[in-house]
Amino acid sequence: MPQKNIFVVGLDDFQRRQLSTTRHARDPRYAIHGLLPRDALVHVDAISIDGLLDDARRQLDAFPGSVDAIIAHWDFPTSALVPILCAERGLPAPSLRGVVQCEHKYWSRLRQREVIPEYTPPFAVFDPFADDPLADIDLDFPFWVKPVKGFSSLLGFRVDGPESFGRALDTIRGEIHRLGDPFADILARLDLPPAFAHTATMCLAEAYLTGLELAHEGHVFEGEVRMHGTLDMVRHRETFHRYEHPSELPMTVWERVDVAGRRLLEHLRFDNGVFNAEYFWDPETDRIGLVEVNPRMSQSHTYLWDMVDGASNHEIAIDVALGERPRLHPGQGRHRKAAKAFYRAYAPGVVRRVPTPDELARVEADFPDCRVALRVEPGQNLEALVDQDAYSFELAEIYVAADSRAALLERYRAICGALSFEIERAGRLEAPAPPAEQCPACEEVAHG
């Protein structure tokens, strides 16, 4: 049988390790290849859609074998490149229009309001470069503002009044074009209604959602929408502390977001792709609000699926991209709980020390199945980091697994205690907040 070749856009060493857990990696009938280097796609200062597409086409055209599947696990621009490349080669994938209807936050909100209005918070679109953009927002304070194209809370701000709106506006105006301009190139490839033709650098204001956040991950295969996992997304100080799988929210919440996701994805005619949708559930009011729909699998979830379900969620994405019905095997992993947690600094400074390779190796030896991925290096100015949220700076990602939430959080704290960072601020060397302060939410999760 001829070998089937699967291309993963922006493949790095960490995700290659996760892909090795899939049955495709163990089967000689399949071969997995990287397409475009990660450094050309993730945390880059300038994005050229045409340049990236041309580089990808040259690599695929030069490949001596067949091209049987292309998948994405990174956000924009990767998420928009894959449907274009797949359409050119007749490979299964969502349409570019279906992807953009999810990624364009204003367009997505309009479509959500058509079919799941009970899950759609009040919102308003505004031009951040207008003379008085606040006049276009008919929402009570506090509300959340963000560009129509962003990810991971990038340029997202809680607005408590005119003064904080002005501060957010200053930052947005200075940085929105980095993603907005290449997103405009994507919009130009679609036959859009006039109302959307020039909206790539617009912003959205939304009612401020409260409660507990969760992510529901699923896939669409030949028109059938299926959910394959739910995670808790624990926040602290307006940013993410960890993604934890599986969720411990009530089953009735899972069932409601399952129905909402099916109705929305069918309405968008999103087909032959994977996705994850984020929601807030308020346990006091029992209200659910949809945050956003991401039209791709998440690289942040690959380790979680491996530890809990026995294989990275790449396996599901590959099946769909090959035109094969995914096979699910929940609970087949080595642990009952897994999380991707973040070690953050909440004030600017210059990094002077990070954990050494020997220290990292000792952590992995002391805590089997746990991993640490550094996101900074000595000499780095935290304020110069790309793709940070508005409230913190990411120093490291900590991947941790255990058989209970209590054991998982105990491991997280111990790993944090074994990591030595030093940040220079005003001529003084300081350590980031200790683990207990990094994770006050550890003891505050209402359903834990």
C-alpha positions in Angstrom: 0.0 0.0 0.0 1.4 3.4 -0.9 2.6 5.5 2.0 0.3 8.4 3.0 2.1 11.7 3.8 0.8 14.0 6.4 2.1 17.6 6.6 1.9 19.6 9.9 2.4 23.3 9.5 4.9 24.9 11.9 6.0 21.6 13.4 8.6 21.9 16.2 10.4 19.4 18.4 7.8 19.5 21.2 4.9 18.8 18.9 6.8 16.2 17.0 7.2 14.4 20.3 3.4 14.7 20.8 2.7 13.4 17.3 4.8 10.3 18.1 2.0 9.2 20.4 -0.5 8.9 17.5 -1.2 5.6 15.8 -0.2 7.2 12.5 3.4 7.7 13.8 3.6 4.0 14.7 2.2 2.8 11.4 4.7 2.5 8.5 1.9 3.2 6.1 2.0 6.9 7.2 4.8 9.5 7.3 4.6 12.8 9.1 6.5 15.8 7.8 6.8 19.5 8.8 5.6 22.2 6.5 7.2 25.7 7.0 9.3 26.4 10.1 7.7 27.4 13.3 9.8 30.5 13.5 8.2 31.8 10.3 4.7 31.5 11.7 4.7 31.9 15.5 5.6 35.1 17.4 6.9 36.9 14.3 7.0 40.6 13.9 5.8 40.7 10.3 3.5 38.3 8.4 3.4 37.9 4.6 0.5 35.7 3.5 1.7 35.5 -0.1 5.2 34.8 1.0 4.2 32.0 3.3 1.9 30.4 0.7 4.6 30.6 -1.9 7.1 28.9 0.5 4.6 26.2 1.4 3.8 25.5 -2.3 7.5 25.2 -3.2 8.1 22.8 -0.4 5.0 20.7 -1.3 5.8 20.8 -5.1 9.4 19.6 -4.4 8.2 16.7 -2.3 8.8 13.4 -4.2 5.8 11.6 -2.8 2.1 12.3 -2.6 0.6 15.0 -0.4 -2.3 13.4 1.4 -3.2 15.7 4.3 -2.3 19.1 5.7 -3.1 20.1 9.3 -2.7 23.1 11.5 -2.3 23.3 15.3 -1.3 27.0 15.5 -3.5 30.0 15.2 -3.4 32.7 12.5 -1.8 32.8 10.0 -1.4 29.0 10.0 -5.2 28.5 10.5 -5.9 30.5 7.3 -3.1 29.0 5.2 -4.2 25.4 5.6 -7.7 25.7 3.9 -6.1 27.6 1.0 -3.4 24.9 0.5 -5.9 22.1 0.9 -8.3 23.6 -1.6 -5.6 23.9 -4.2 -4.8 20.2 -3.8 -8.3 18.9 -3.4 -7.7 17.7 0.2 -10.4 17.5 2.9 -10.5 20.7 4.9 -12.9 23.4 6.0 -13.5 26.2 3.4 -11.6 29.4 3.9 -14.9 31.2 4.3 -15.9 28.7 7.1 -12.6 29.4 8.9 -12.8 33.1 8.6 -16.4 33.2 9.9 -15.0 31.7 13.1 -11.9 33.8 13.3 -13.4 37.2 12.4 -14.8 38.0 15.8 -17.4 40.4 14.6 -18.6 38.3 11.8 -18.7 35.3 14.1 -20.7 37.1 16.7 -23.3 38.1 14.1 -23.6 34.4 13.0 -23.8 33.2 16.6 -26.6 35.7 17.3 -28.6 34.1 14.4 -28.6 30.6 15.7 -27.6 30.6 19.4 -28.6 34.1 20.7 -29.0 32.8 24.3 -25.2 32.0 24.4 -24.1 35.2 22.6 -23.2 38.2 24.9 -24.1 41.8 23.8 -21.4 43.3 21.6 -20.6 46.3 19.5 -18.1 46.9 16.7 -15.9 50.0 16.6 -13.1 51.6 14.7 -10.2 52.2 17.1 -8.9 55.0 14.9 -12.2 57.0 15.0 -12.2 60.4 16.7 -14.6 59.1 19.4 -14.9 55.3 19.3 -16.5 55.1 22.7 -19.6 56.7 21.2 -20.2 53.6 19.1 -20.3 51.3 22.2 -23.7 50.9 23.8 -22.6 48.7 26.7 -22.3 49.2 30.4 -19.0 49.1 32.1 -17.1 46.9 32.6 -16.8 45.4 29.2 -14.0 43.6 27.2 -12.4 45.0 24.1 -10.3 43.1 21.5 -9.5 43.3 17.8 -11.6 41.3 15.4 -8.5 39.2 14.7 -6.4 38.1 17.7 -5.7 35.1 19.8 -4.7 34.2 23.4 -6.2 37.4 24.8 -3.8 39.4 22.5 -4.7 43.1 22.7 -7.7 42.1 24.9 -8.5 44.5 27.8 -11.1 44.8 30.5 -12.5 48.3 30.3 -13.9 49.8 33.6 -14.4 53.3 32.4 -13.4 56.0 29.9 -9.8 56.3 31.3 -9.0 52.6 31.0 -10.7 52.6 27.5 -8.3 55.3 26.5 -5.2 53.4 27.7 -6.4 50.3 25.9 -7.0 52.3 22.8 -3.4 53.6 22.8 -2.0 50.1 22.9 -4.4 48.8 20.3 -3.7 51.6 17.8 0.1 50.9 18.1 -0.1 47.1 17.6 -3.3 46.2 15.7 -1.7 46.3 12.2 0.7 43.4 12.9 -2.2 40.9 12.6 -4.8 43.2 11.1 -2.9 43.8 7.8 -2.3 40.2 6.9 -5.8 39.4 8.0 -7.0 42.0 5.5 -5.1 40.0 2.8 -7.1 36.9 3.8 -10.4 38.8 3.7 -9.5 40.1 0.2 -9.6 36.4 -1.0 -13.3 36.2 -0.2 -16.4 37.6 -1.8 -17.5 39.5 1.3 -20.6 41.6 2.0 -19.6 45.3 1.9 -20.0 45.6 5.7 -17.0 43.3 6.2 -14.7 44.4 3.3 -12.6 46.8 5.5 -12.9 45.4 9.0 -9.6 43.7 9.5 -8.4 46.4 11.9 -11.7 47.0 13.6 -12.4 46.0 17.2 -15.1 44.4 19.2 -16.5 45.4 22.6 -18.4 42.7 24.5 -20.3 42.4 27.7 -17.9 41.2 30.4 -18.5 37.4 31.0 -18.0 36.0 34.4 -17.9 32.6 36.0 -15.8 29.5 35.1 -14.3 29.1 31.7 -14.2 25.9 29.7 -13.2 24.8 26.3 -15.1 22.2 24.3 -13.1 20.5 21.6 -14.6 18.7 18.6 -14.5 17.9 14.9 -16.8 17.8 11.9 -16.6 14.9 9.5 -18.7 14.8 6.4 -21.2 17.2 8.0 -21.5 15.4 11.4 -20.4 17.4 14.4 -18.9 15.4 17.3 -17.4 16.6 20.5 -14.3 14.7 21.8 -13.3 16.5 25.0 -13.9 19.3 27.5 -11.3 21.3 29.5 -11.3 23.7 32.3 -9.6 27.0 31.6 -8.6 28.4 34.9 -7.9 32.2 35.0 -6.1 34.5 37.4 -5.7 38.3 37.1 -7.4 38.4 33.7 -5.1 35.8 32.2 -4.9 32.0 31.9 -3.3 30.1 34.7 -3.8 26.6 33.2 -5.8 24.4 30.8 -6.9 21.2 32.7 -8.3 18.0 31.1 -10.8 16.6 31.7 -13.2 19.3 33.0 -14.8 18.9 36.3 -17.8 21.0 35.5 -21.3 19.4 35.8 -22.3 17.1 33.0 -25.3 19.3 32.3 -23.0 22.1 31.3 -21.1 19.9 28.9 -24.3 18.8 27.3 -25.5 22.4 26.8 -22.3 23.6 25.2 -22.3 20.4 23.1 -25.7 21.4 21.7 -24.7 25.0 21.2 -21.5 23.9 19.3 -23.4 21.6 17.0 -26.0 24.2 16.1 -23.3 26.9 15.4 -20.9 24.7 13.4 -23.8 23.4 11.2 -25.0 27.0 10.7 -21.5 28.1 9.6 -21.2 25.1 7.2 -17.9 24.3 8.8 -17.0 20.8 7.6 -14.1 18.3 7.6 -12.1 20.1 10.3 -11.4 20.2 14.0 -12.3 23.1 16.3 -12.4 24.2 19.9 -15.0 26.6 21.4 -14.5 28.5 24.7 -17.4 29.4 27.1 -18.0 30.9 30.5 -20.5 29.2 32.8 -21.7 31.3 35.8 -22.6 28.8 38.6 -24.6 31.5 40.4 -26.9 32.3 37.5 -26.4 29.1 35.4 -25.9 31.3 32.4 -23.5 30.2 29.6 -21.8 32.7 27.3 -19.7 31.8 24.2 -16.3 33.5 24.1 -15.1 32.3 20.7 -14.7 29.4 18.2 -11.2 28.5 17.1 -11.3 26.6 13.7 -8.3 24.4 14.4 -7.0 21.9 16.9 -5.0 23.4 19.7 -1.3 22.7 20.2 -1.9 23.6 23.9 -4.1 20.5 24.3 -1.8 17.8 22.7 0.0 16.8 25.9 -3.3 16.7 27.8 -4.9 14.3 25.4 -1.7 12.1 25.4 -1.7 11.9 29.2 -5.4 11.3 29.7 -6.6 9.6 26.5 -3.5 7.8 25.3 -2.7 9.8 22.2 -2.3 13.4 21.1 -5.4 15.1 19.7 -3.3 15.3 16.5 -4.7 11.8 15.9 -8.2 13.1 15.4 -7.1 16.0 13.2 -5.1 13.6 11.0 -8.0 11.3 10.6 -10.3 14.1 9.5 -7.7 15.5 7.1 -7.2 12.1 5.5 -11.0 11.8 5.0 -11.3 9.0 7.6 -13.8 8.9 10.5 -11.9 9.6 13.7 -11.6 6.8 16.3 -12.0 8.1 19.9 -10.5 6.3 23.0 -11.1 8.5 26.0 -9.5 7.6 29.3 -6.9 5.3 27.8 -3.9 7.4 29.0 -1.5 6.9 31.9 -3.2 9.6 34.1 -6.6 10.8 35.0 -5.8 14.5 35.0 -3.4 16.7 33.0 -2.7 20.4 32.6 -0.8 22.9 30.7 0.0 25.6 33.3 1.9 28.9 32.9 4.6 30.4 35.0 4.3 34.2 34.6 5.8 37.5 35.6 3.3 40.3 36.3 5.7 43.2 36.0 8.2 44.2 33.3 11.9 43.7 33.5 14.9 42.1 31.9 15.5 38.4 32.2 18.9 37.7 33.8 18.6 34.0 34.7 16.5 31.0 33.6 16.7 27.4 34.7 19.7 25.5 33.3 19.4 22.4 31.2 20.6 20.3 34.2 17.8 21.8 36.4 15.2 21.1 33.7 16.4 17.5 33.3 16.3 17.1 37.1 12.6 18.3 37.1 11.7 15.8 34.4 13.5 13.0 36.3 11.8 13.9 39.6 8.4 14.2 38.0 7.8 11.5 35.4 5.6 12.6 32.4 6.0 16.3 33.4 7.7 18.8 31.1 8.9 22.4 31.2 9.1 24.6 28.1 11.0 27.8 28.6 9.6 30.9 26.8 12.4 33.4 27.7 16.2 33.5 27.7 18.8 35.6 29.5 19.0 39.2 28.3 15.4 39.3 27.1 13.3 42.4 27.8 9.9 41.2 28.8 8.2 44.2 27.2 9.7 43.1 23.9 8.1 39.7 23.9 5.6 39.1 21.1 2.0 37.8 21.5 1.7 38.4 25.3 -1.6 39.2 26.9 -2.1 42.7 28.4 -1.5 41.7 32.0 1.5 39.4 32.2 4.6 37.9 30.6 5.0 34.2 30.0 8.2 32.8 31.4 7.6 29.0 31.0 4.9 26.5 30.2 4.6 23.6 32.7 3.0 20.4 31.5 1.9 18.3 34.5 -0.1 15.1 34.9 -1.4 13.1 37.9 -4.3 11.0 39.1 -6.3 13.8 40.8 -6.6 17.6 40.8 -5.0 17.8 44.2 -2.0 15.8 43.2 -1.7 17.7 39.9 -1.6 21.1 41.7 0.9 19.8 44.3 3.2 18.7 41.4 2.8 22.1 39.7 3.8 23.9 42.9 6.8 21.6 43.4 8.0 22.1 39.9 7.6 25.9 40.2 9.7 25.8 43.3 12.4 23.9 41.4 12.6 26.6 38.7 15.0 29.5 39.3 14.3 32.7 37.3 15.7 36.1 38.0 14.3 39.4 36.6 16.1 42.7 36.8 13.8 45.6 37.7 15.2 49.1 38.5 18.7 47.7 39.0 17.6 44.9 41.4 17.3 41.2 40.8 14.0 39.7 41.7 12.4 36.3 41.5 8.8 36.0 40.0 6.0 35.4 42.4 6.3 32.2 44.4 4.1 29.2 43.4 1.4 30.0 46.0 0.9 33.5 44.6 1.2 32.2 41.0 -1.8 30.0 41.7 -4.3 31.4 44.1 -7.0 30.1 41.8 -5.7 26.5 42.6 -7.8 26.6 45.8 -10.6 28.8 44.5 -12.1 26.7 41.7 -15.8 26.5 42.7 -16.3 23.0 41.3 -13.0 21.6 42.6 
